[in-house]
């Protein structure tokens, strides 16, 4: 199964750019604790509704597939992406929204750390300690503009590879890059976009 790269998934997170209402998470699989959490959740909901777990699971899968079909019809995803997402949904390995899904660090954390002359662990520690990327850059004697350029260049590099591999369309790449550019100030200053956003927030506590 083909999936989007870490860069595409992170840039599209929250925007559901690559999957319309279905979300990029549907292109990923889950395991371990996440799978057990989802199983427990389904059992609880099924019990509350007085239906079988199988019936509830089938209904959720049908709703997710409808969202994928809607995204395909709208041109938000390619046929190959839709087929891959449907395969994951049917297999039962697609996580339910908000159930057991955990996001790792953004893929551009490595590019940011490299530009700042830090290890990824050092940068994550600084962010967890309450600093913003801009503050870390200032402490390292690096410019914020240079930091933003490094993040954007890294994202473009990953997305270019996805485009070449047919994982995303040119329109999707441009949309994701546009969203990244629009929120770079939010990312480096740790403010985050207001309201539902592209999941690009990188700041204290990350």
matplotlib code that plots the C-alpha trace (Angstrom):
import matplotlib.pyplot as plt

x = [0.0, 1.3, 1.1, 2.0, 5.3, 5.8, 6.1, 2.8, 1.0, 2.2, 1.5, -2.0, -2.9, -6.0, -6.6, -7.5, -6.0, -5.1, -8.3, -11.2, -13.3, -11.6, -8.2, -4.7, -4.9, -6.9, -3.8, -1.9, -2.2, -2.2, -0.8, -0.3, -1.9, -3.7, -5.4, -6.4, -7.8, -9.9, -11.2, -12.2, -13.8, -15.9, -17.1, -18.1, -20.0, -21.7, -22.8, -24.3, -26.2, -27.4, -25.9, -23.2, -19.6, -19.6, -22.6, -21.1, -17.7, -19.3, -21.3, -18.2, -16.3, -19.1, -19.1, -15.3, -15.5, -18.2, -15.8, -13.0, -15.4, -16.5, -12.8, -12.1, -15.1, -14.0, -10.5, -8.9, -7.2, -6.2, -7.7, -4.6, -4.9, -8.6, -7.9, -5.2, -7.3, -10.3, -8.0, -6.8, -10.4, -11.7, -8.8, -9.8, -6.4, -7.5, -7.6, -10.9, -10.6, -9.3, -9.0, -5.5, -3.9, -0.7, 1.3, 5.0, 7.3, 6.9, 9.2, 10.9, 12.1, 15.3, 15.8, 15.2, 17.6, 20.3, 20.0, 20.2, 23.2, 21.4, 20.4, 16.8, 16.7, 18.2, 15.6, 12.7, 13.9, 14.0, 10.5, 9.2, 10.8, 8.6, 10.8, 9.6, 11.6, 12.3, 13.6, 15.8, 17.1, 17.9, 19.8, 21.8, 22.6, 20.6, 18.1, 14.4, 14.2, 16.9, 15.0, 11.8, 13.7, 15.2, 11.8, 10.2, 13.0, 12.8, 9.1, 9.4, 12.1, 9.9, 6.8, 8.7, 9.6, 6.0, 4.9, 7.5, 6.3, 2.7, 1.7, 0.3, -0.8, 0.8, -2.2, -2.0, 1.7, 1.1, -1.8, 0.3, 3.2, 0.9, -0.5, 3.0, 4.1, 1.0, 1.7, 5.4, 5.3, 2.8, 5.2, 8.4, 6.6, 4.7, 1.3, -0.4, -3.2, -6.5, -9.3, -9.2, -5.8, -3.3, -1.7, 1.6, 1.9, 5.3, 5.9, 6.1, 5.0, 5.6]
y = [0.0, 3.4, 6.1, 9.7, 10.7, 12.1, 15.5, 15.3, 13.8, 16.4, 19.3, 17.9, 17.0, 18.8, 20.2, 16.8, 18.0, 14.6, 12.9, 15.3, 14.5, 11.1, 12.5, 11.5, 9.2, 6.8, 6.2, 4.9, 1.8, 1.3, -1.2, -2.1, 0.2, 2.3, -0.8, -2.0, 1.5, 1.5, -2.0, -1.0, 2.2, 0.3, -2.2, 0.6, 2.5, -0.7, -1.5, 2.0, 1.8, -1.7, -3.0, -5.6, -4.4, -5.8, -3.8, -0.6, -1.3, -1.9, 1.4, 3.4, 1.8, 2.7, 6.3, 6.6, 5.1, 7.6, 10.4, 9.0, 8.8, 12.4, 13.5, 11.6, 13.1, 16.6, 16.0, 16.3, 12.9, 10.6, 7.2, 5.5, 7.3, 6.5, 2.8, 2.7, 4.4, 2.1, -0.9, 0.3, 1.0, -2.4, -4.1, -2.4, -0.9, 2.7, 4.5, 6.2, 10.0, 10.9, 7.3, 6.1, 8.3, 9.9, 12.4, 12.3, 15.3, 17.2, 16.0, 19.4, 19.2, 17.6, 20.4, 23.0, 21.3, 21.1, 24.8, 25.7, 23.5, 21.3, 17.6, 16.7, 15.7, 19.1, 21.0, 19.0, 19.5, 23.3, 23.3, 21.1, 23.5, 26.3, 28.0, 28.8, 28.0, 31.7, 31.9, 28.9, 30.5, 33.7, 31.8, 30.0, 33.2, 32.2, 34.3, 33.4, 34.0, 31.5, 29.0, 29.5, 29.0, 25.8, 24.4, 25.4, 23.9, 20.6, 20.4, 21.1, 18.5, 15.8, 16.8, 16.9, 13.3, 12.4, 14.2, 12.3, 9.1, 9.9, 9.9, 13.4, 15.7, 19.0, 20.8, 19.1, 19.9, 23.6, 23.8, 22.2, 24.5, 27.5, 26.5, 26.0, 29.4, 31.1, 29.7, 29.8, 32.7, 30.8, 27.8, 29.6, 31.9, 29.0, 30.9, 28.4, 29.2, 30.2, 27.7, 24.6, 24.7, 22.7, 20.9, 22.7, 24.2, 23.7, 25.3, 24.8, 21.4, 19.7]
z = [0.0, -0.9, 1.8, 1.9, 3.4, 6.9, 5.4, 3.5, 6.4, 8.8, 6.5, 5.8, 9.4, 10.5, 7.0, 5.7, 2.5, 1.2, 2.0, 2.2, 5.2, 5.7, 6.7, 6.2, 9.2, 7.0, 4.9, 7.9, 10.0, 13.7, 16.1, 19.7, 22.2, 19.6, 18.2, 21.7, 22.6, 19.5, 20.2, 23.7, 22.3, 19.8, 22.4, 24.7, 22.0, 20.7, 24.2, 24.7, 21.4, 22.0, 18.7, 17.9, 17.6, 14.1, 13.0, 14.5, 12.9, 9.5, 9.8, 10.6, 7.7, 5.3, 6.5, 6.1, 2.6, 1.7, 2.8, 0.6, -2.3, -1.8, -1.7, -4.9, -6.6, -5.5, -6.9, -3.5, -3.9, -6.7, -7.5, -6.3, -2.9, -2.7, -3.4, -0.7, 1.9, 1.2, 1.5, 4.9, 6.1, 5.0, 6.8, 10.0, 10.6, 10.0, 13.4, 14.3, 14.7, 18.1, 19.3, 20.0, 17.3, 18.4, 16.3, 16.4, 16.0, 12.7, 9.9, 9.6, 13.2, 11.8, 9.3, 12.0, 14.4, 11.6, 10.8, 14.5, 15.1, 17.6, 17.8, 17.4, 21.1, 22.2, 20.1, 21.4, 24.9, 24.4, 22.9, 25.7, 28.2, 26.9, 24.3, 20.8, 17.7, 17.3, 20.8, 20.2, 17.0, 18.8, 21.5, 18.8, 17.0, 14.0, 12.0, 12.1, 8.3, 7.8, 10.0, 8.1, 4.8, 6.1, 7.1, 3.8, 1.8, 3.7, 3.2, -0.5, -0.9, 0.7, -1.2, -4.5, -3.9, -3.2, -6.4, -8.4, -6.9, -7.7, -4.0, -4.3, -7.1, -8.1, -6.9, -3.5, -3.2, -4.0, -1.5, 1.3, 0.6, 0.5, 3.9, 5.3, 4.0, 5.4, 8.9, 9.1, 11.5, 13.7, 13.7, 14.7, 17.2, 18.8, 18.4, 16.2, 13.7, 15.3, 15.0, 12.8, 11.1, 9.3, 12.2, 11.7, 15.2, 16.7, 20.1, 23.8, 24.9, 21.6]

ax = plt.figure().add_subplot(projection="3d")
ax.plot(x, y, z, "-o")
ax.set_aspect("equal")
plt.show()
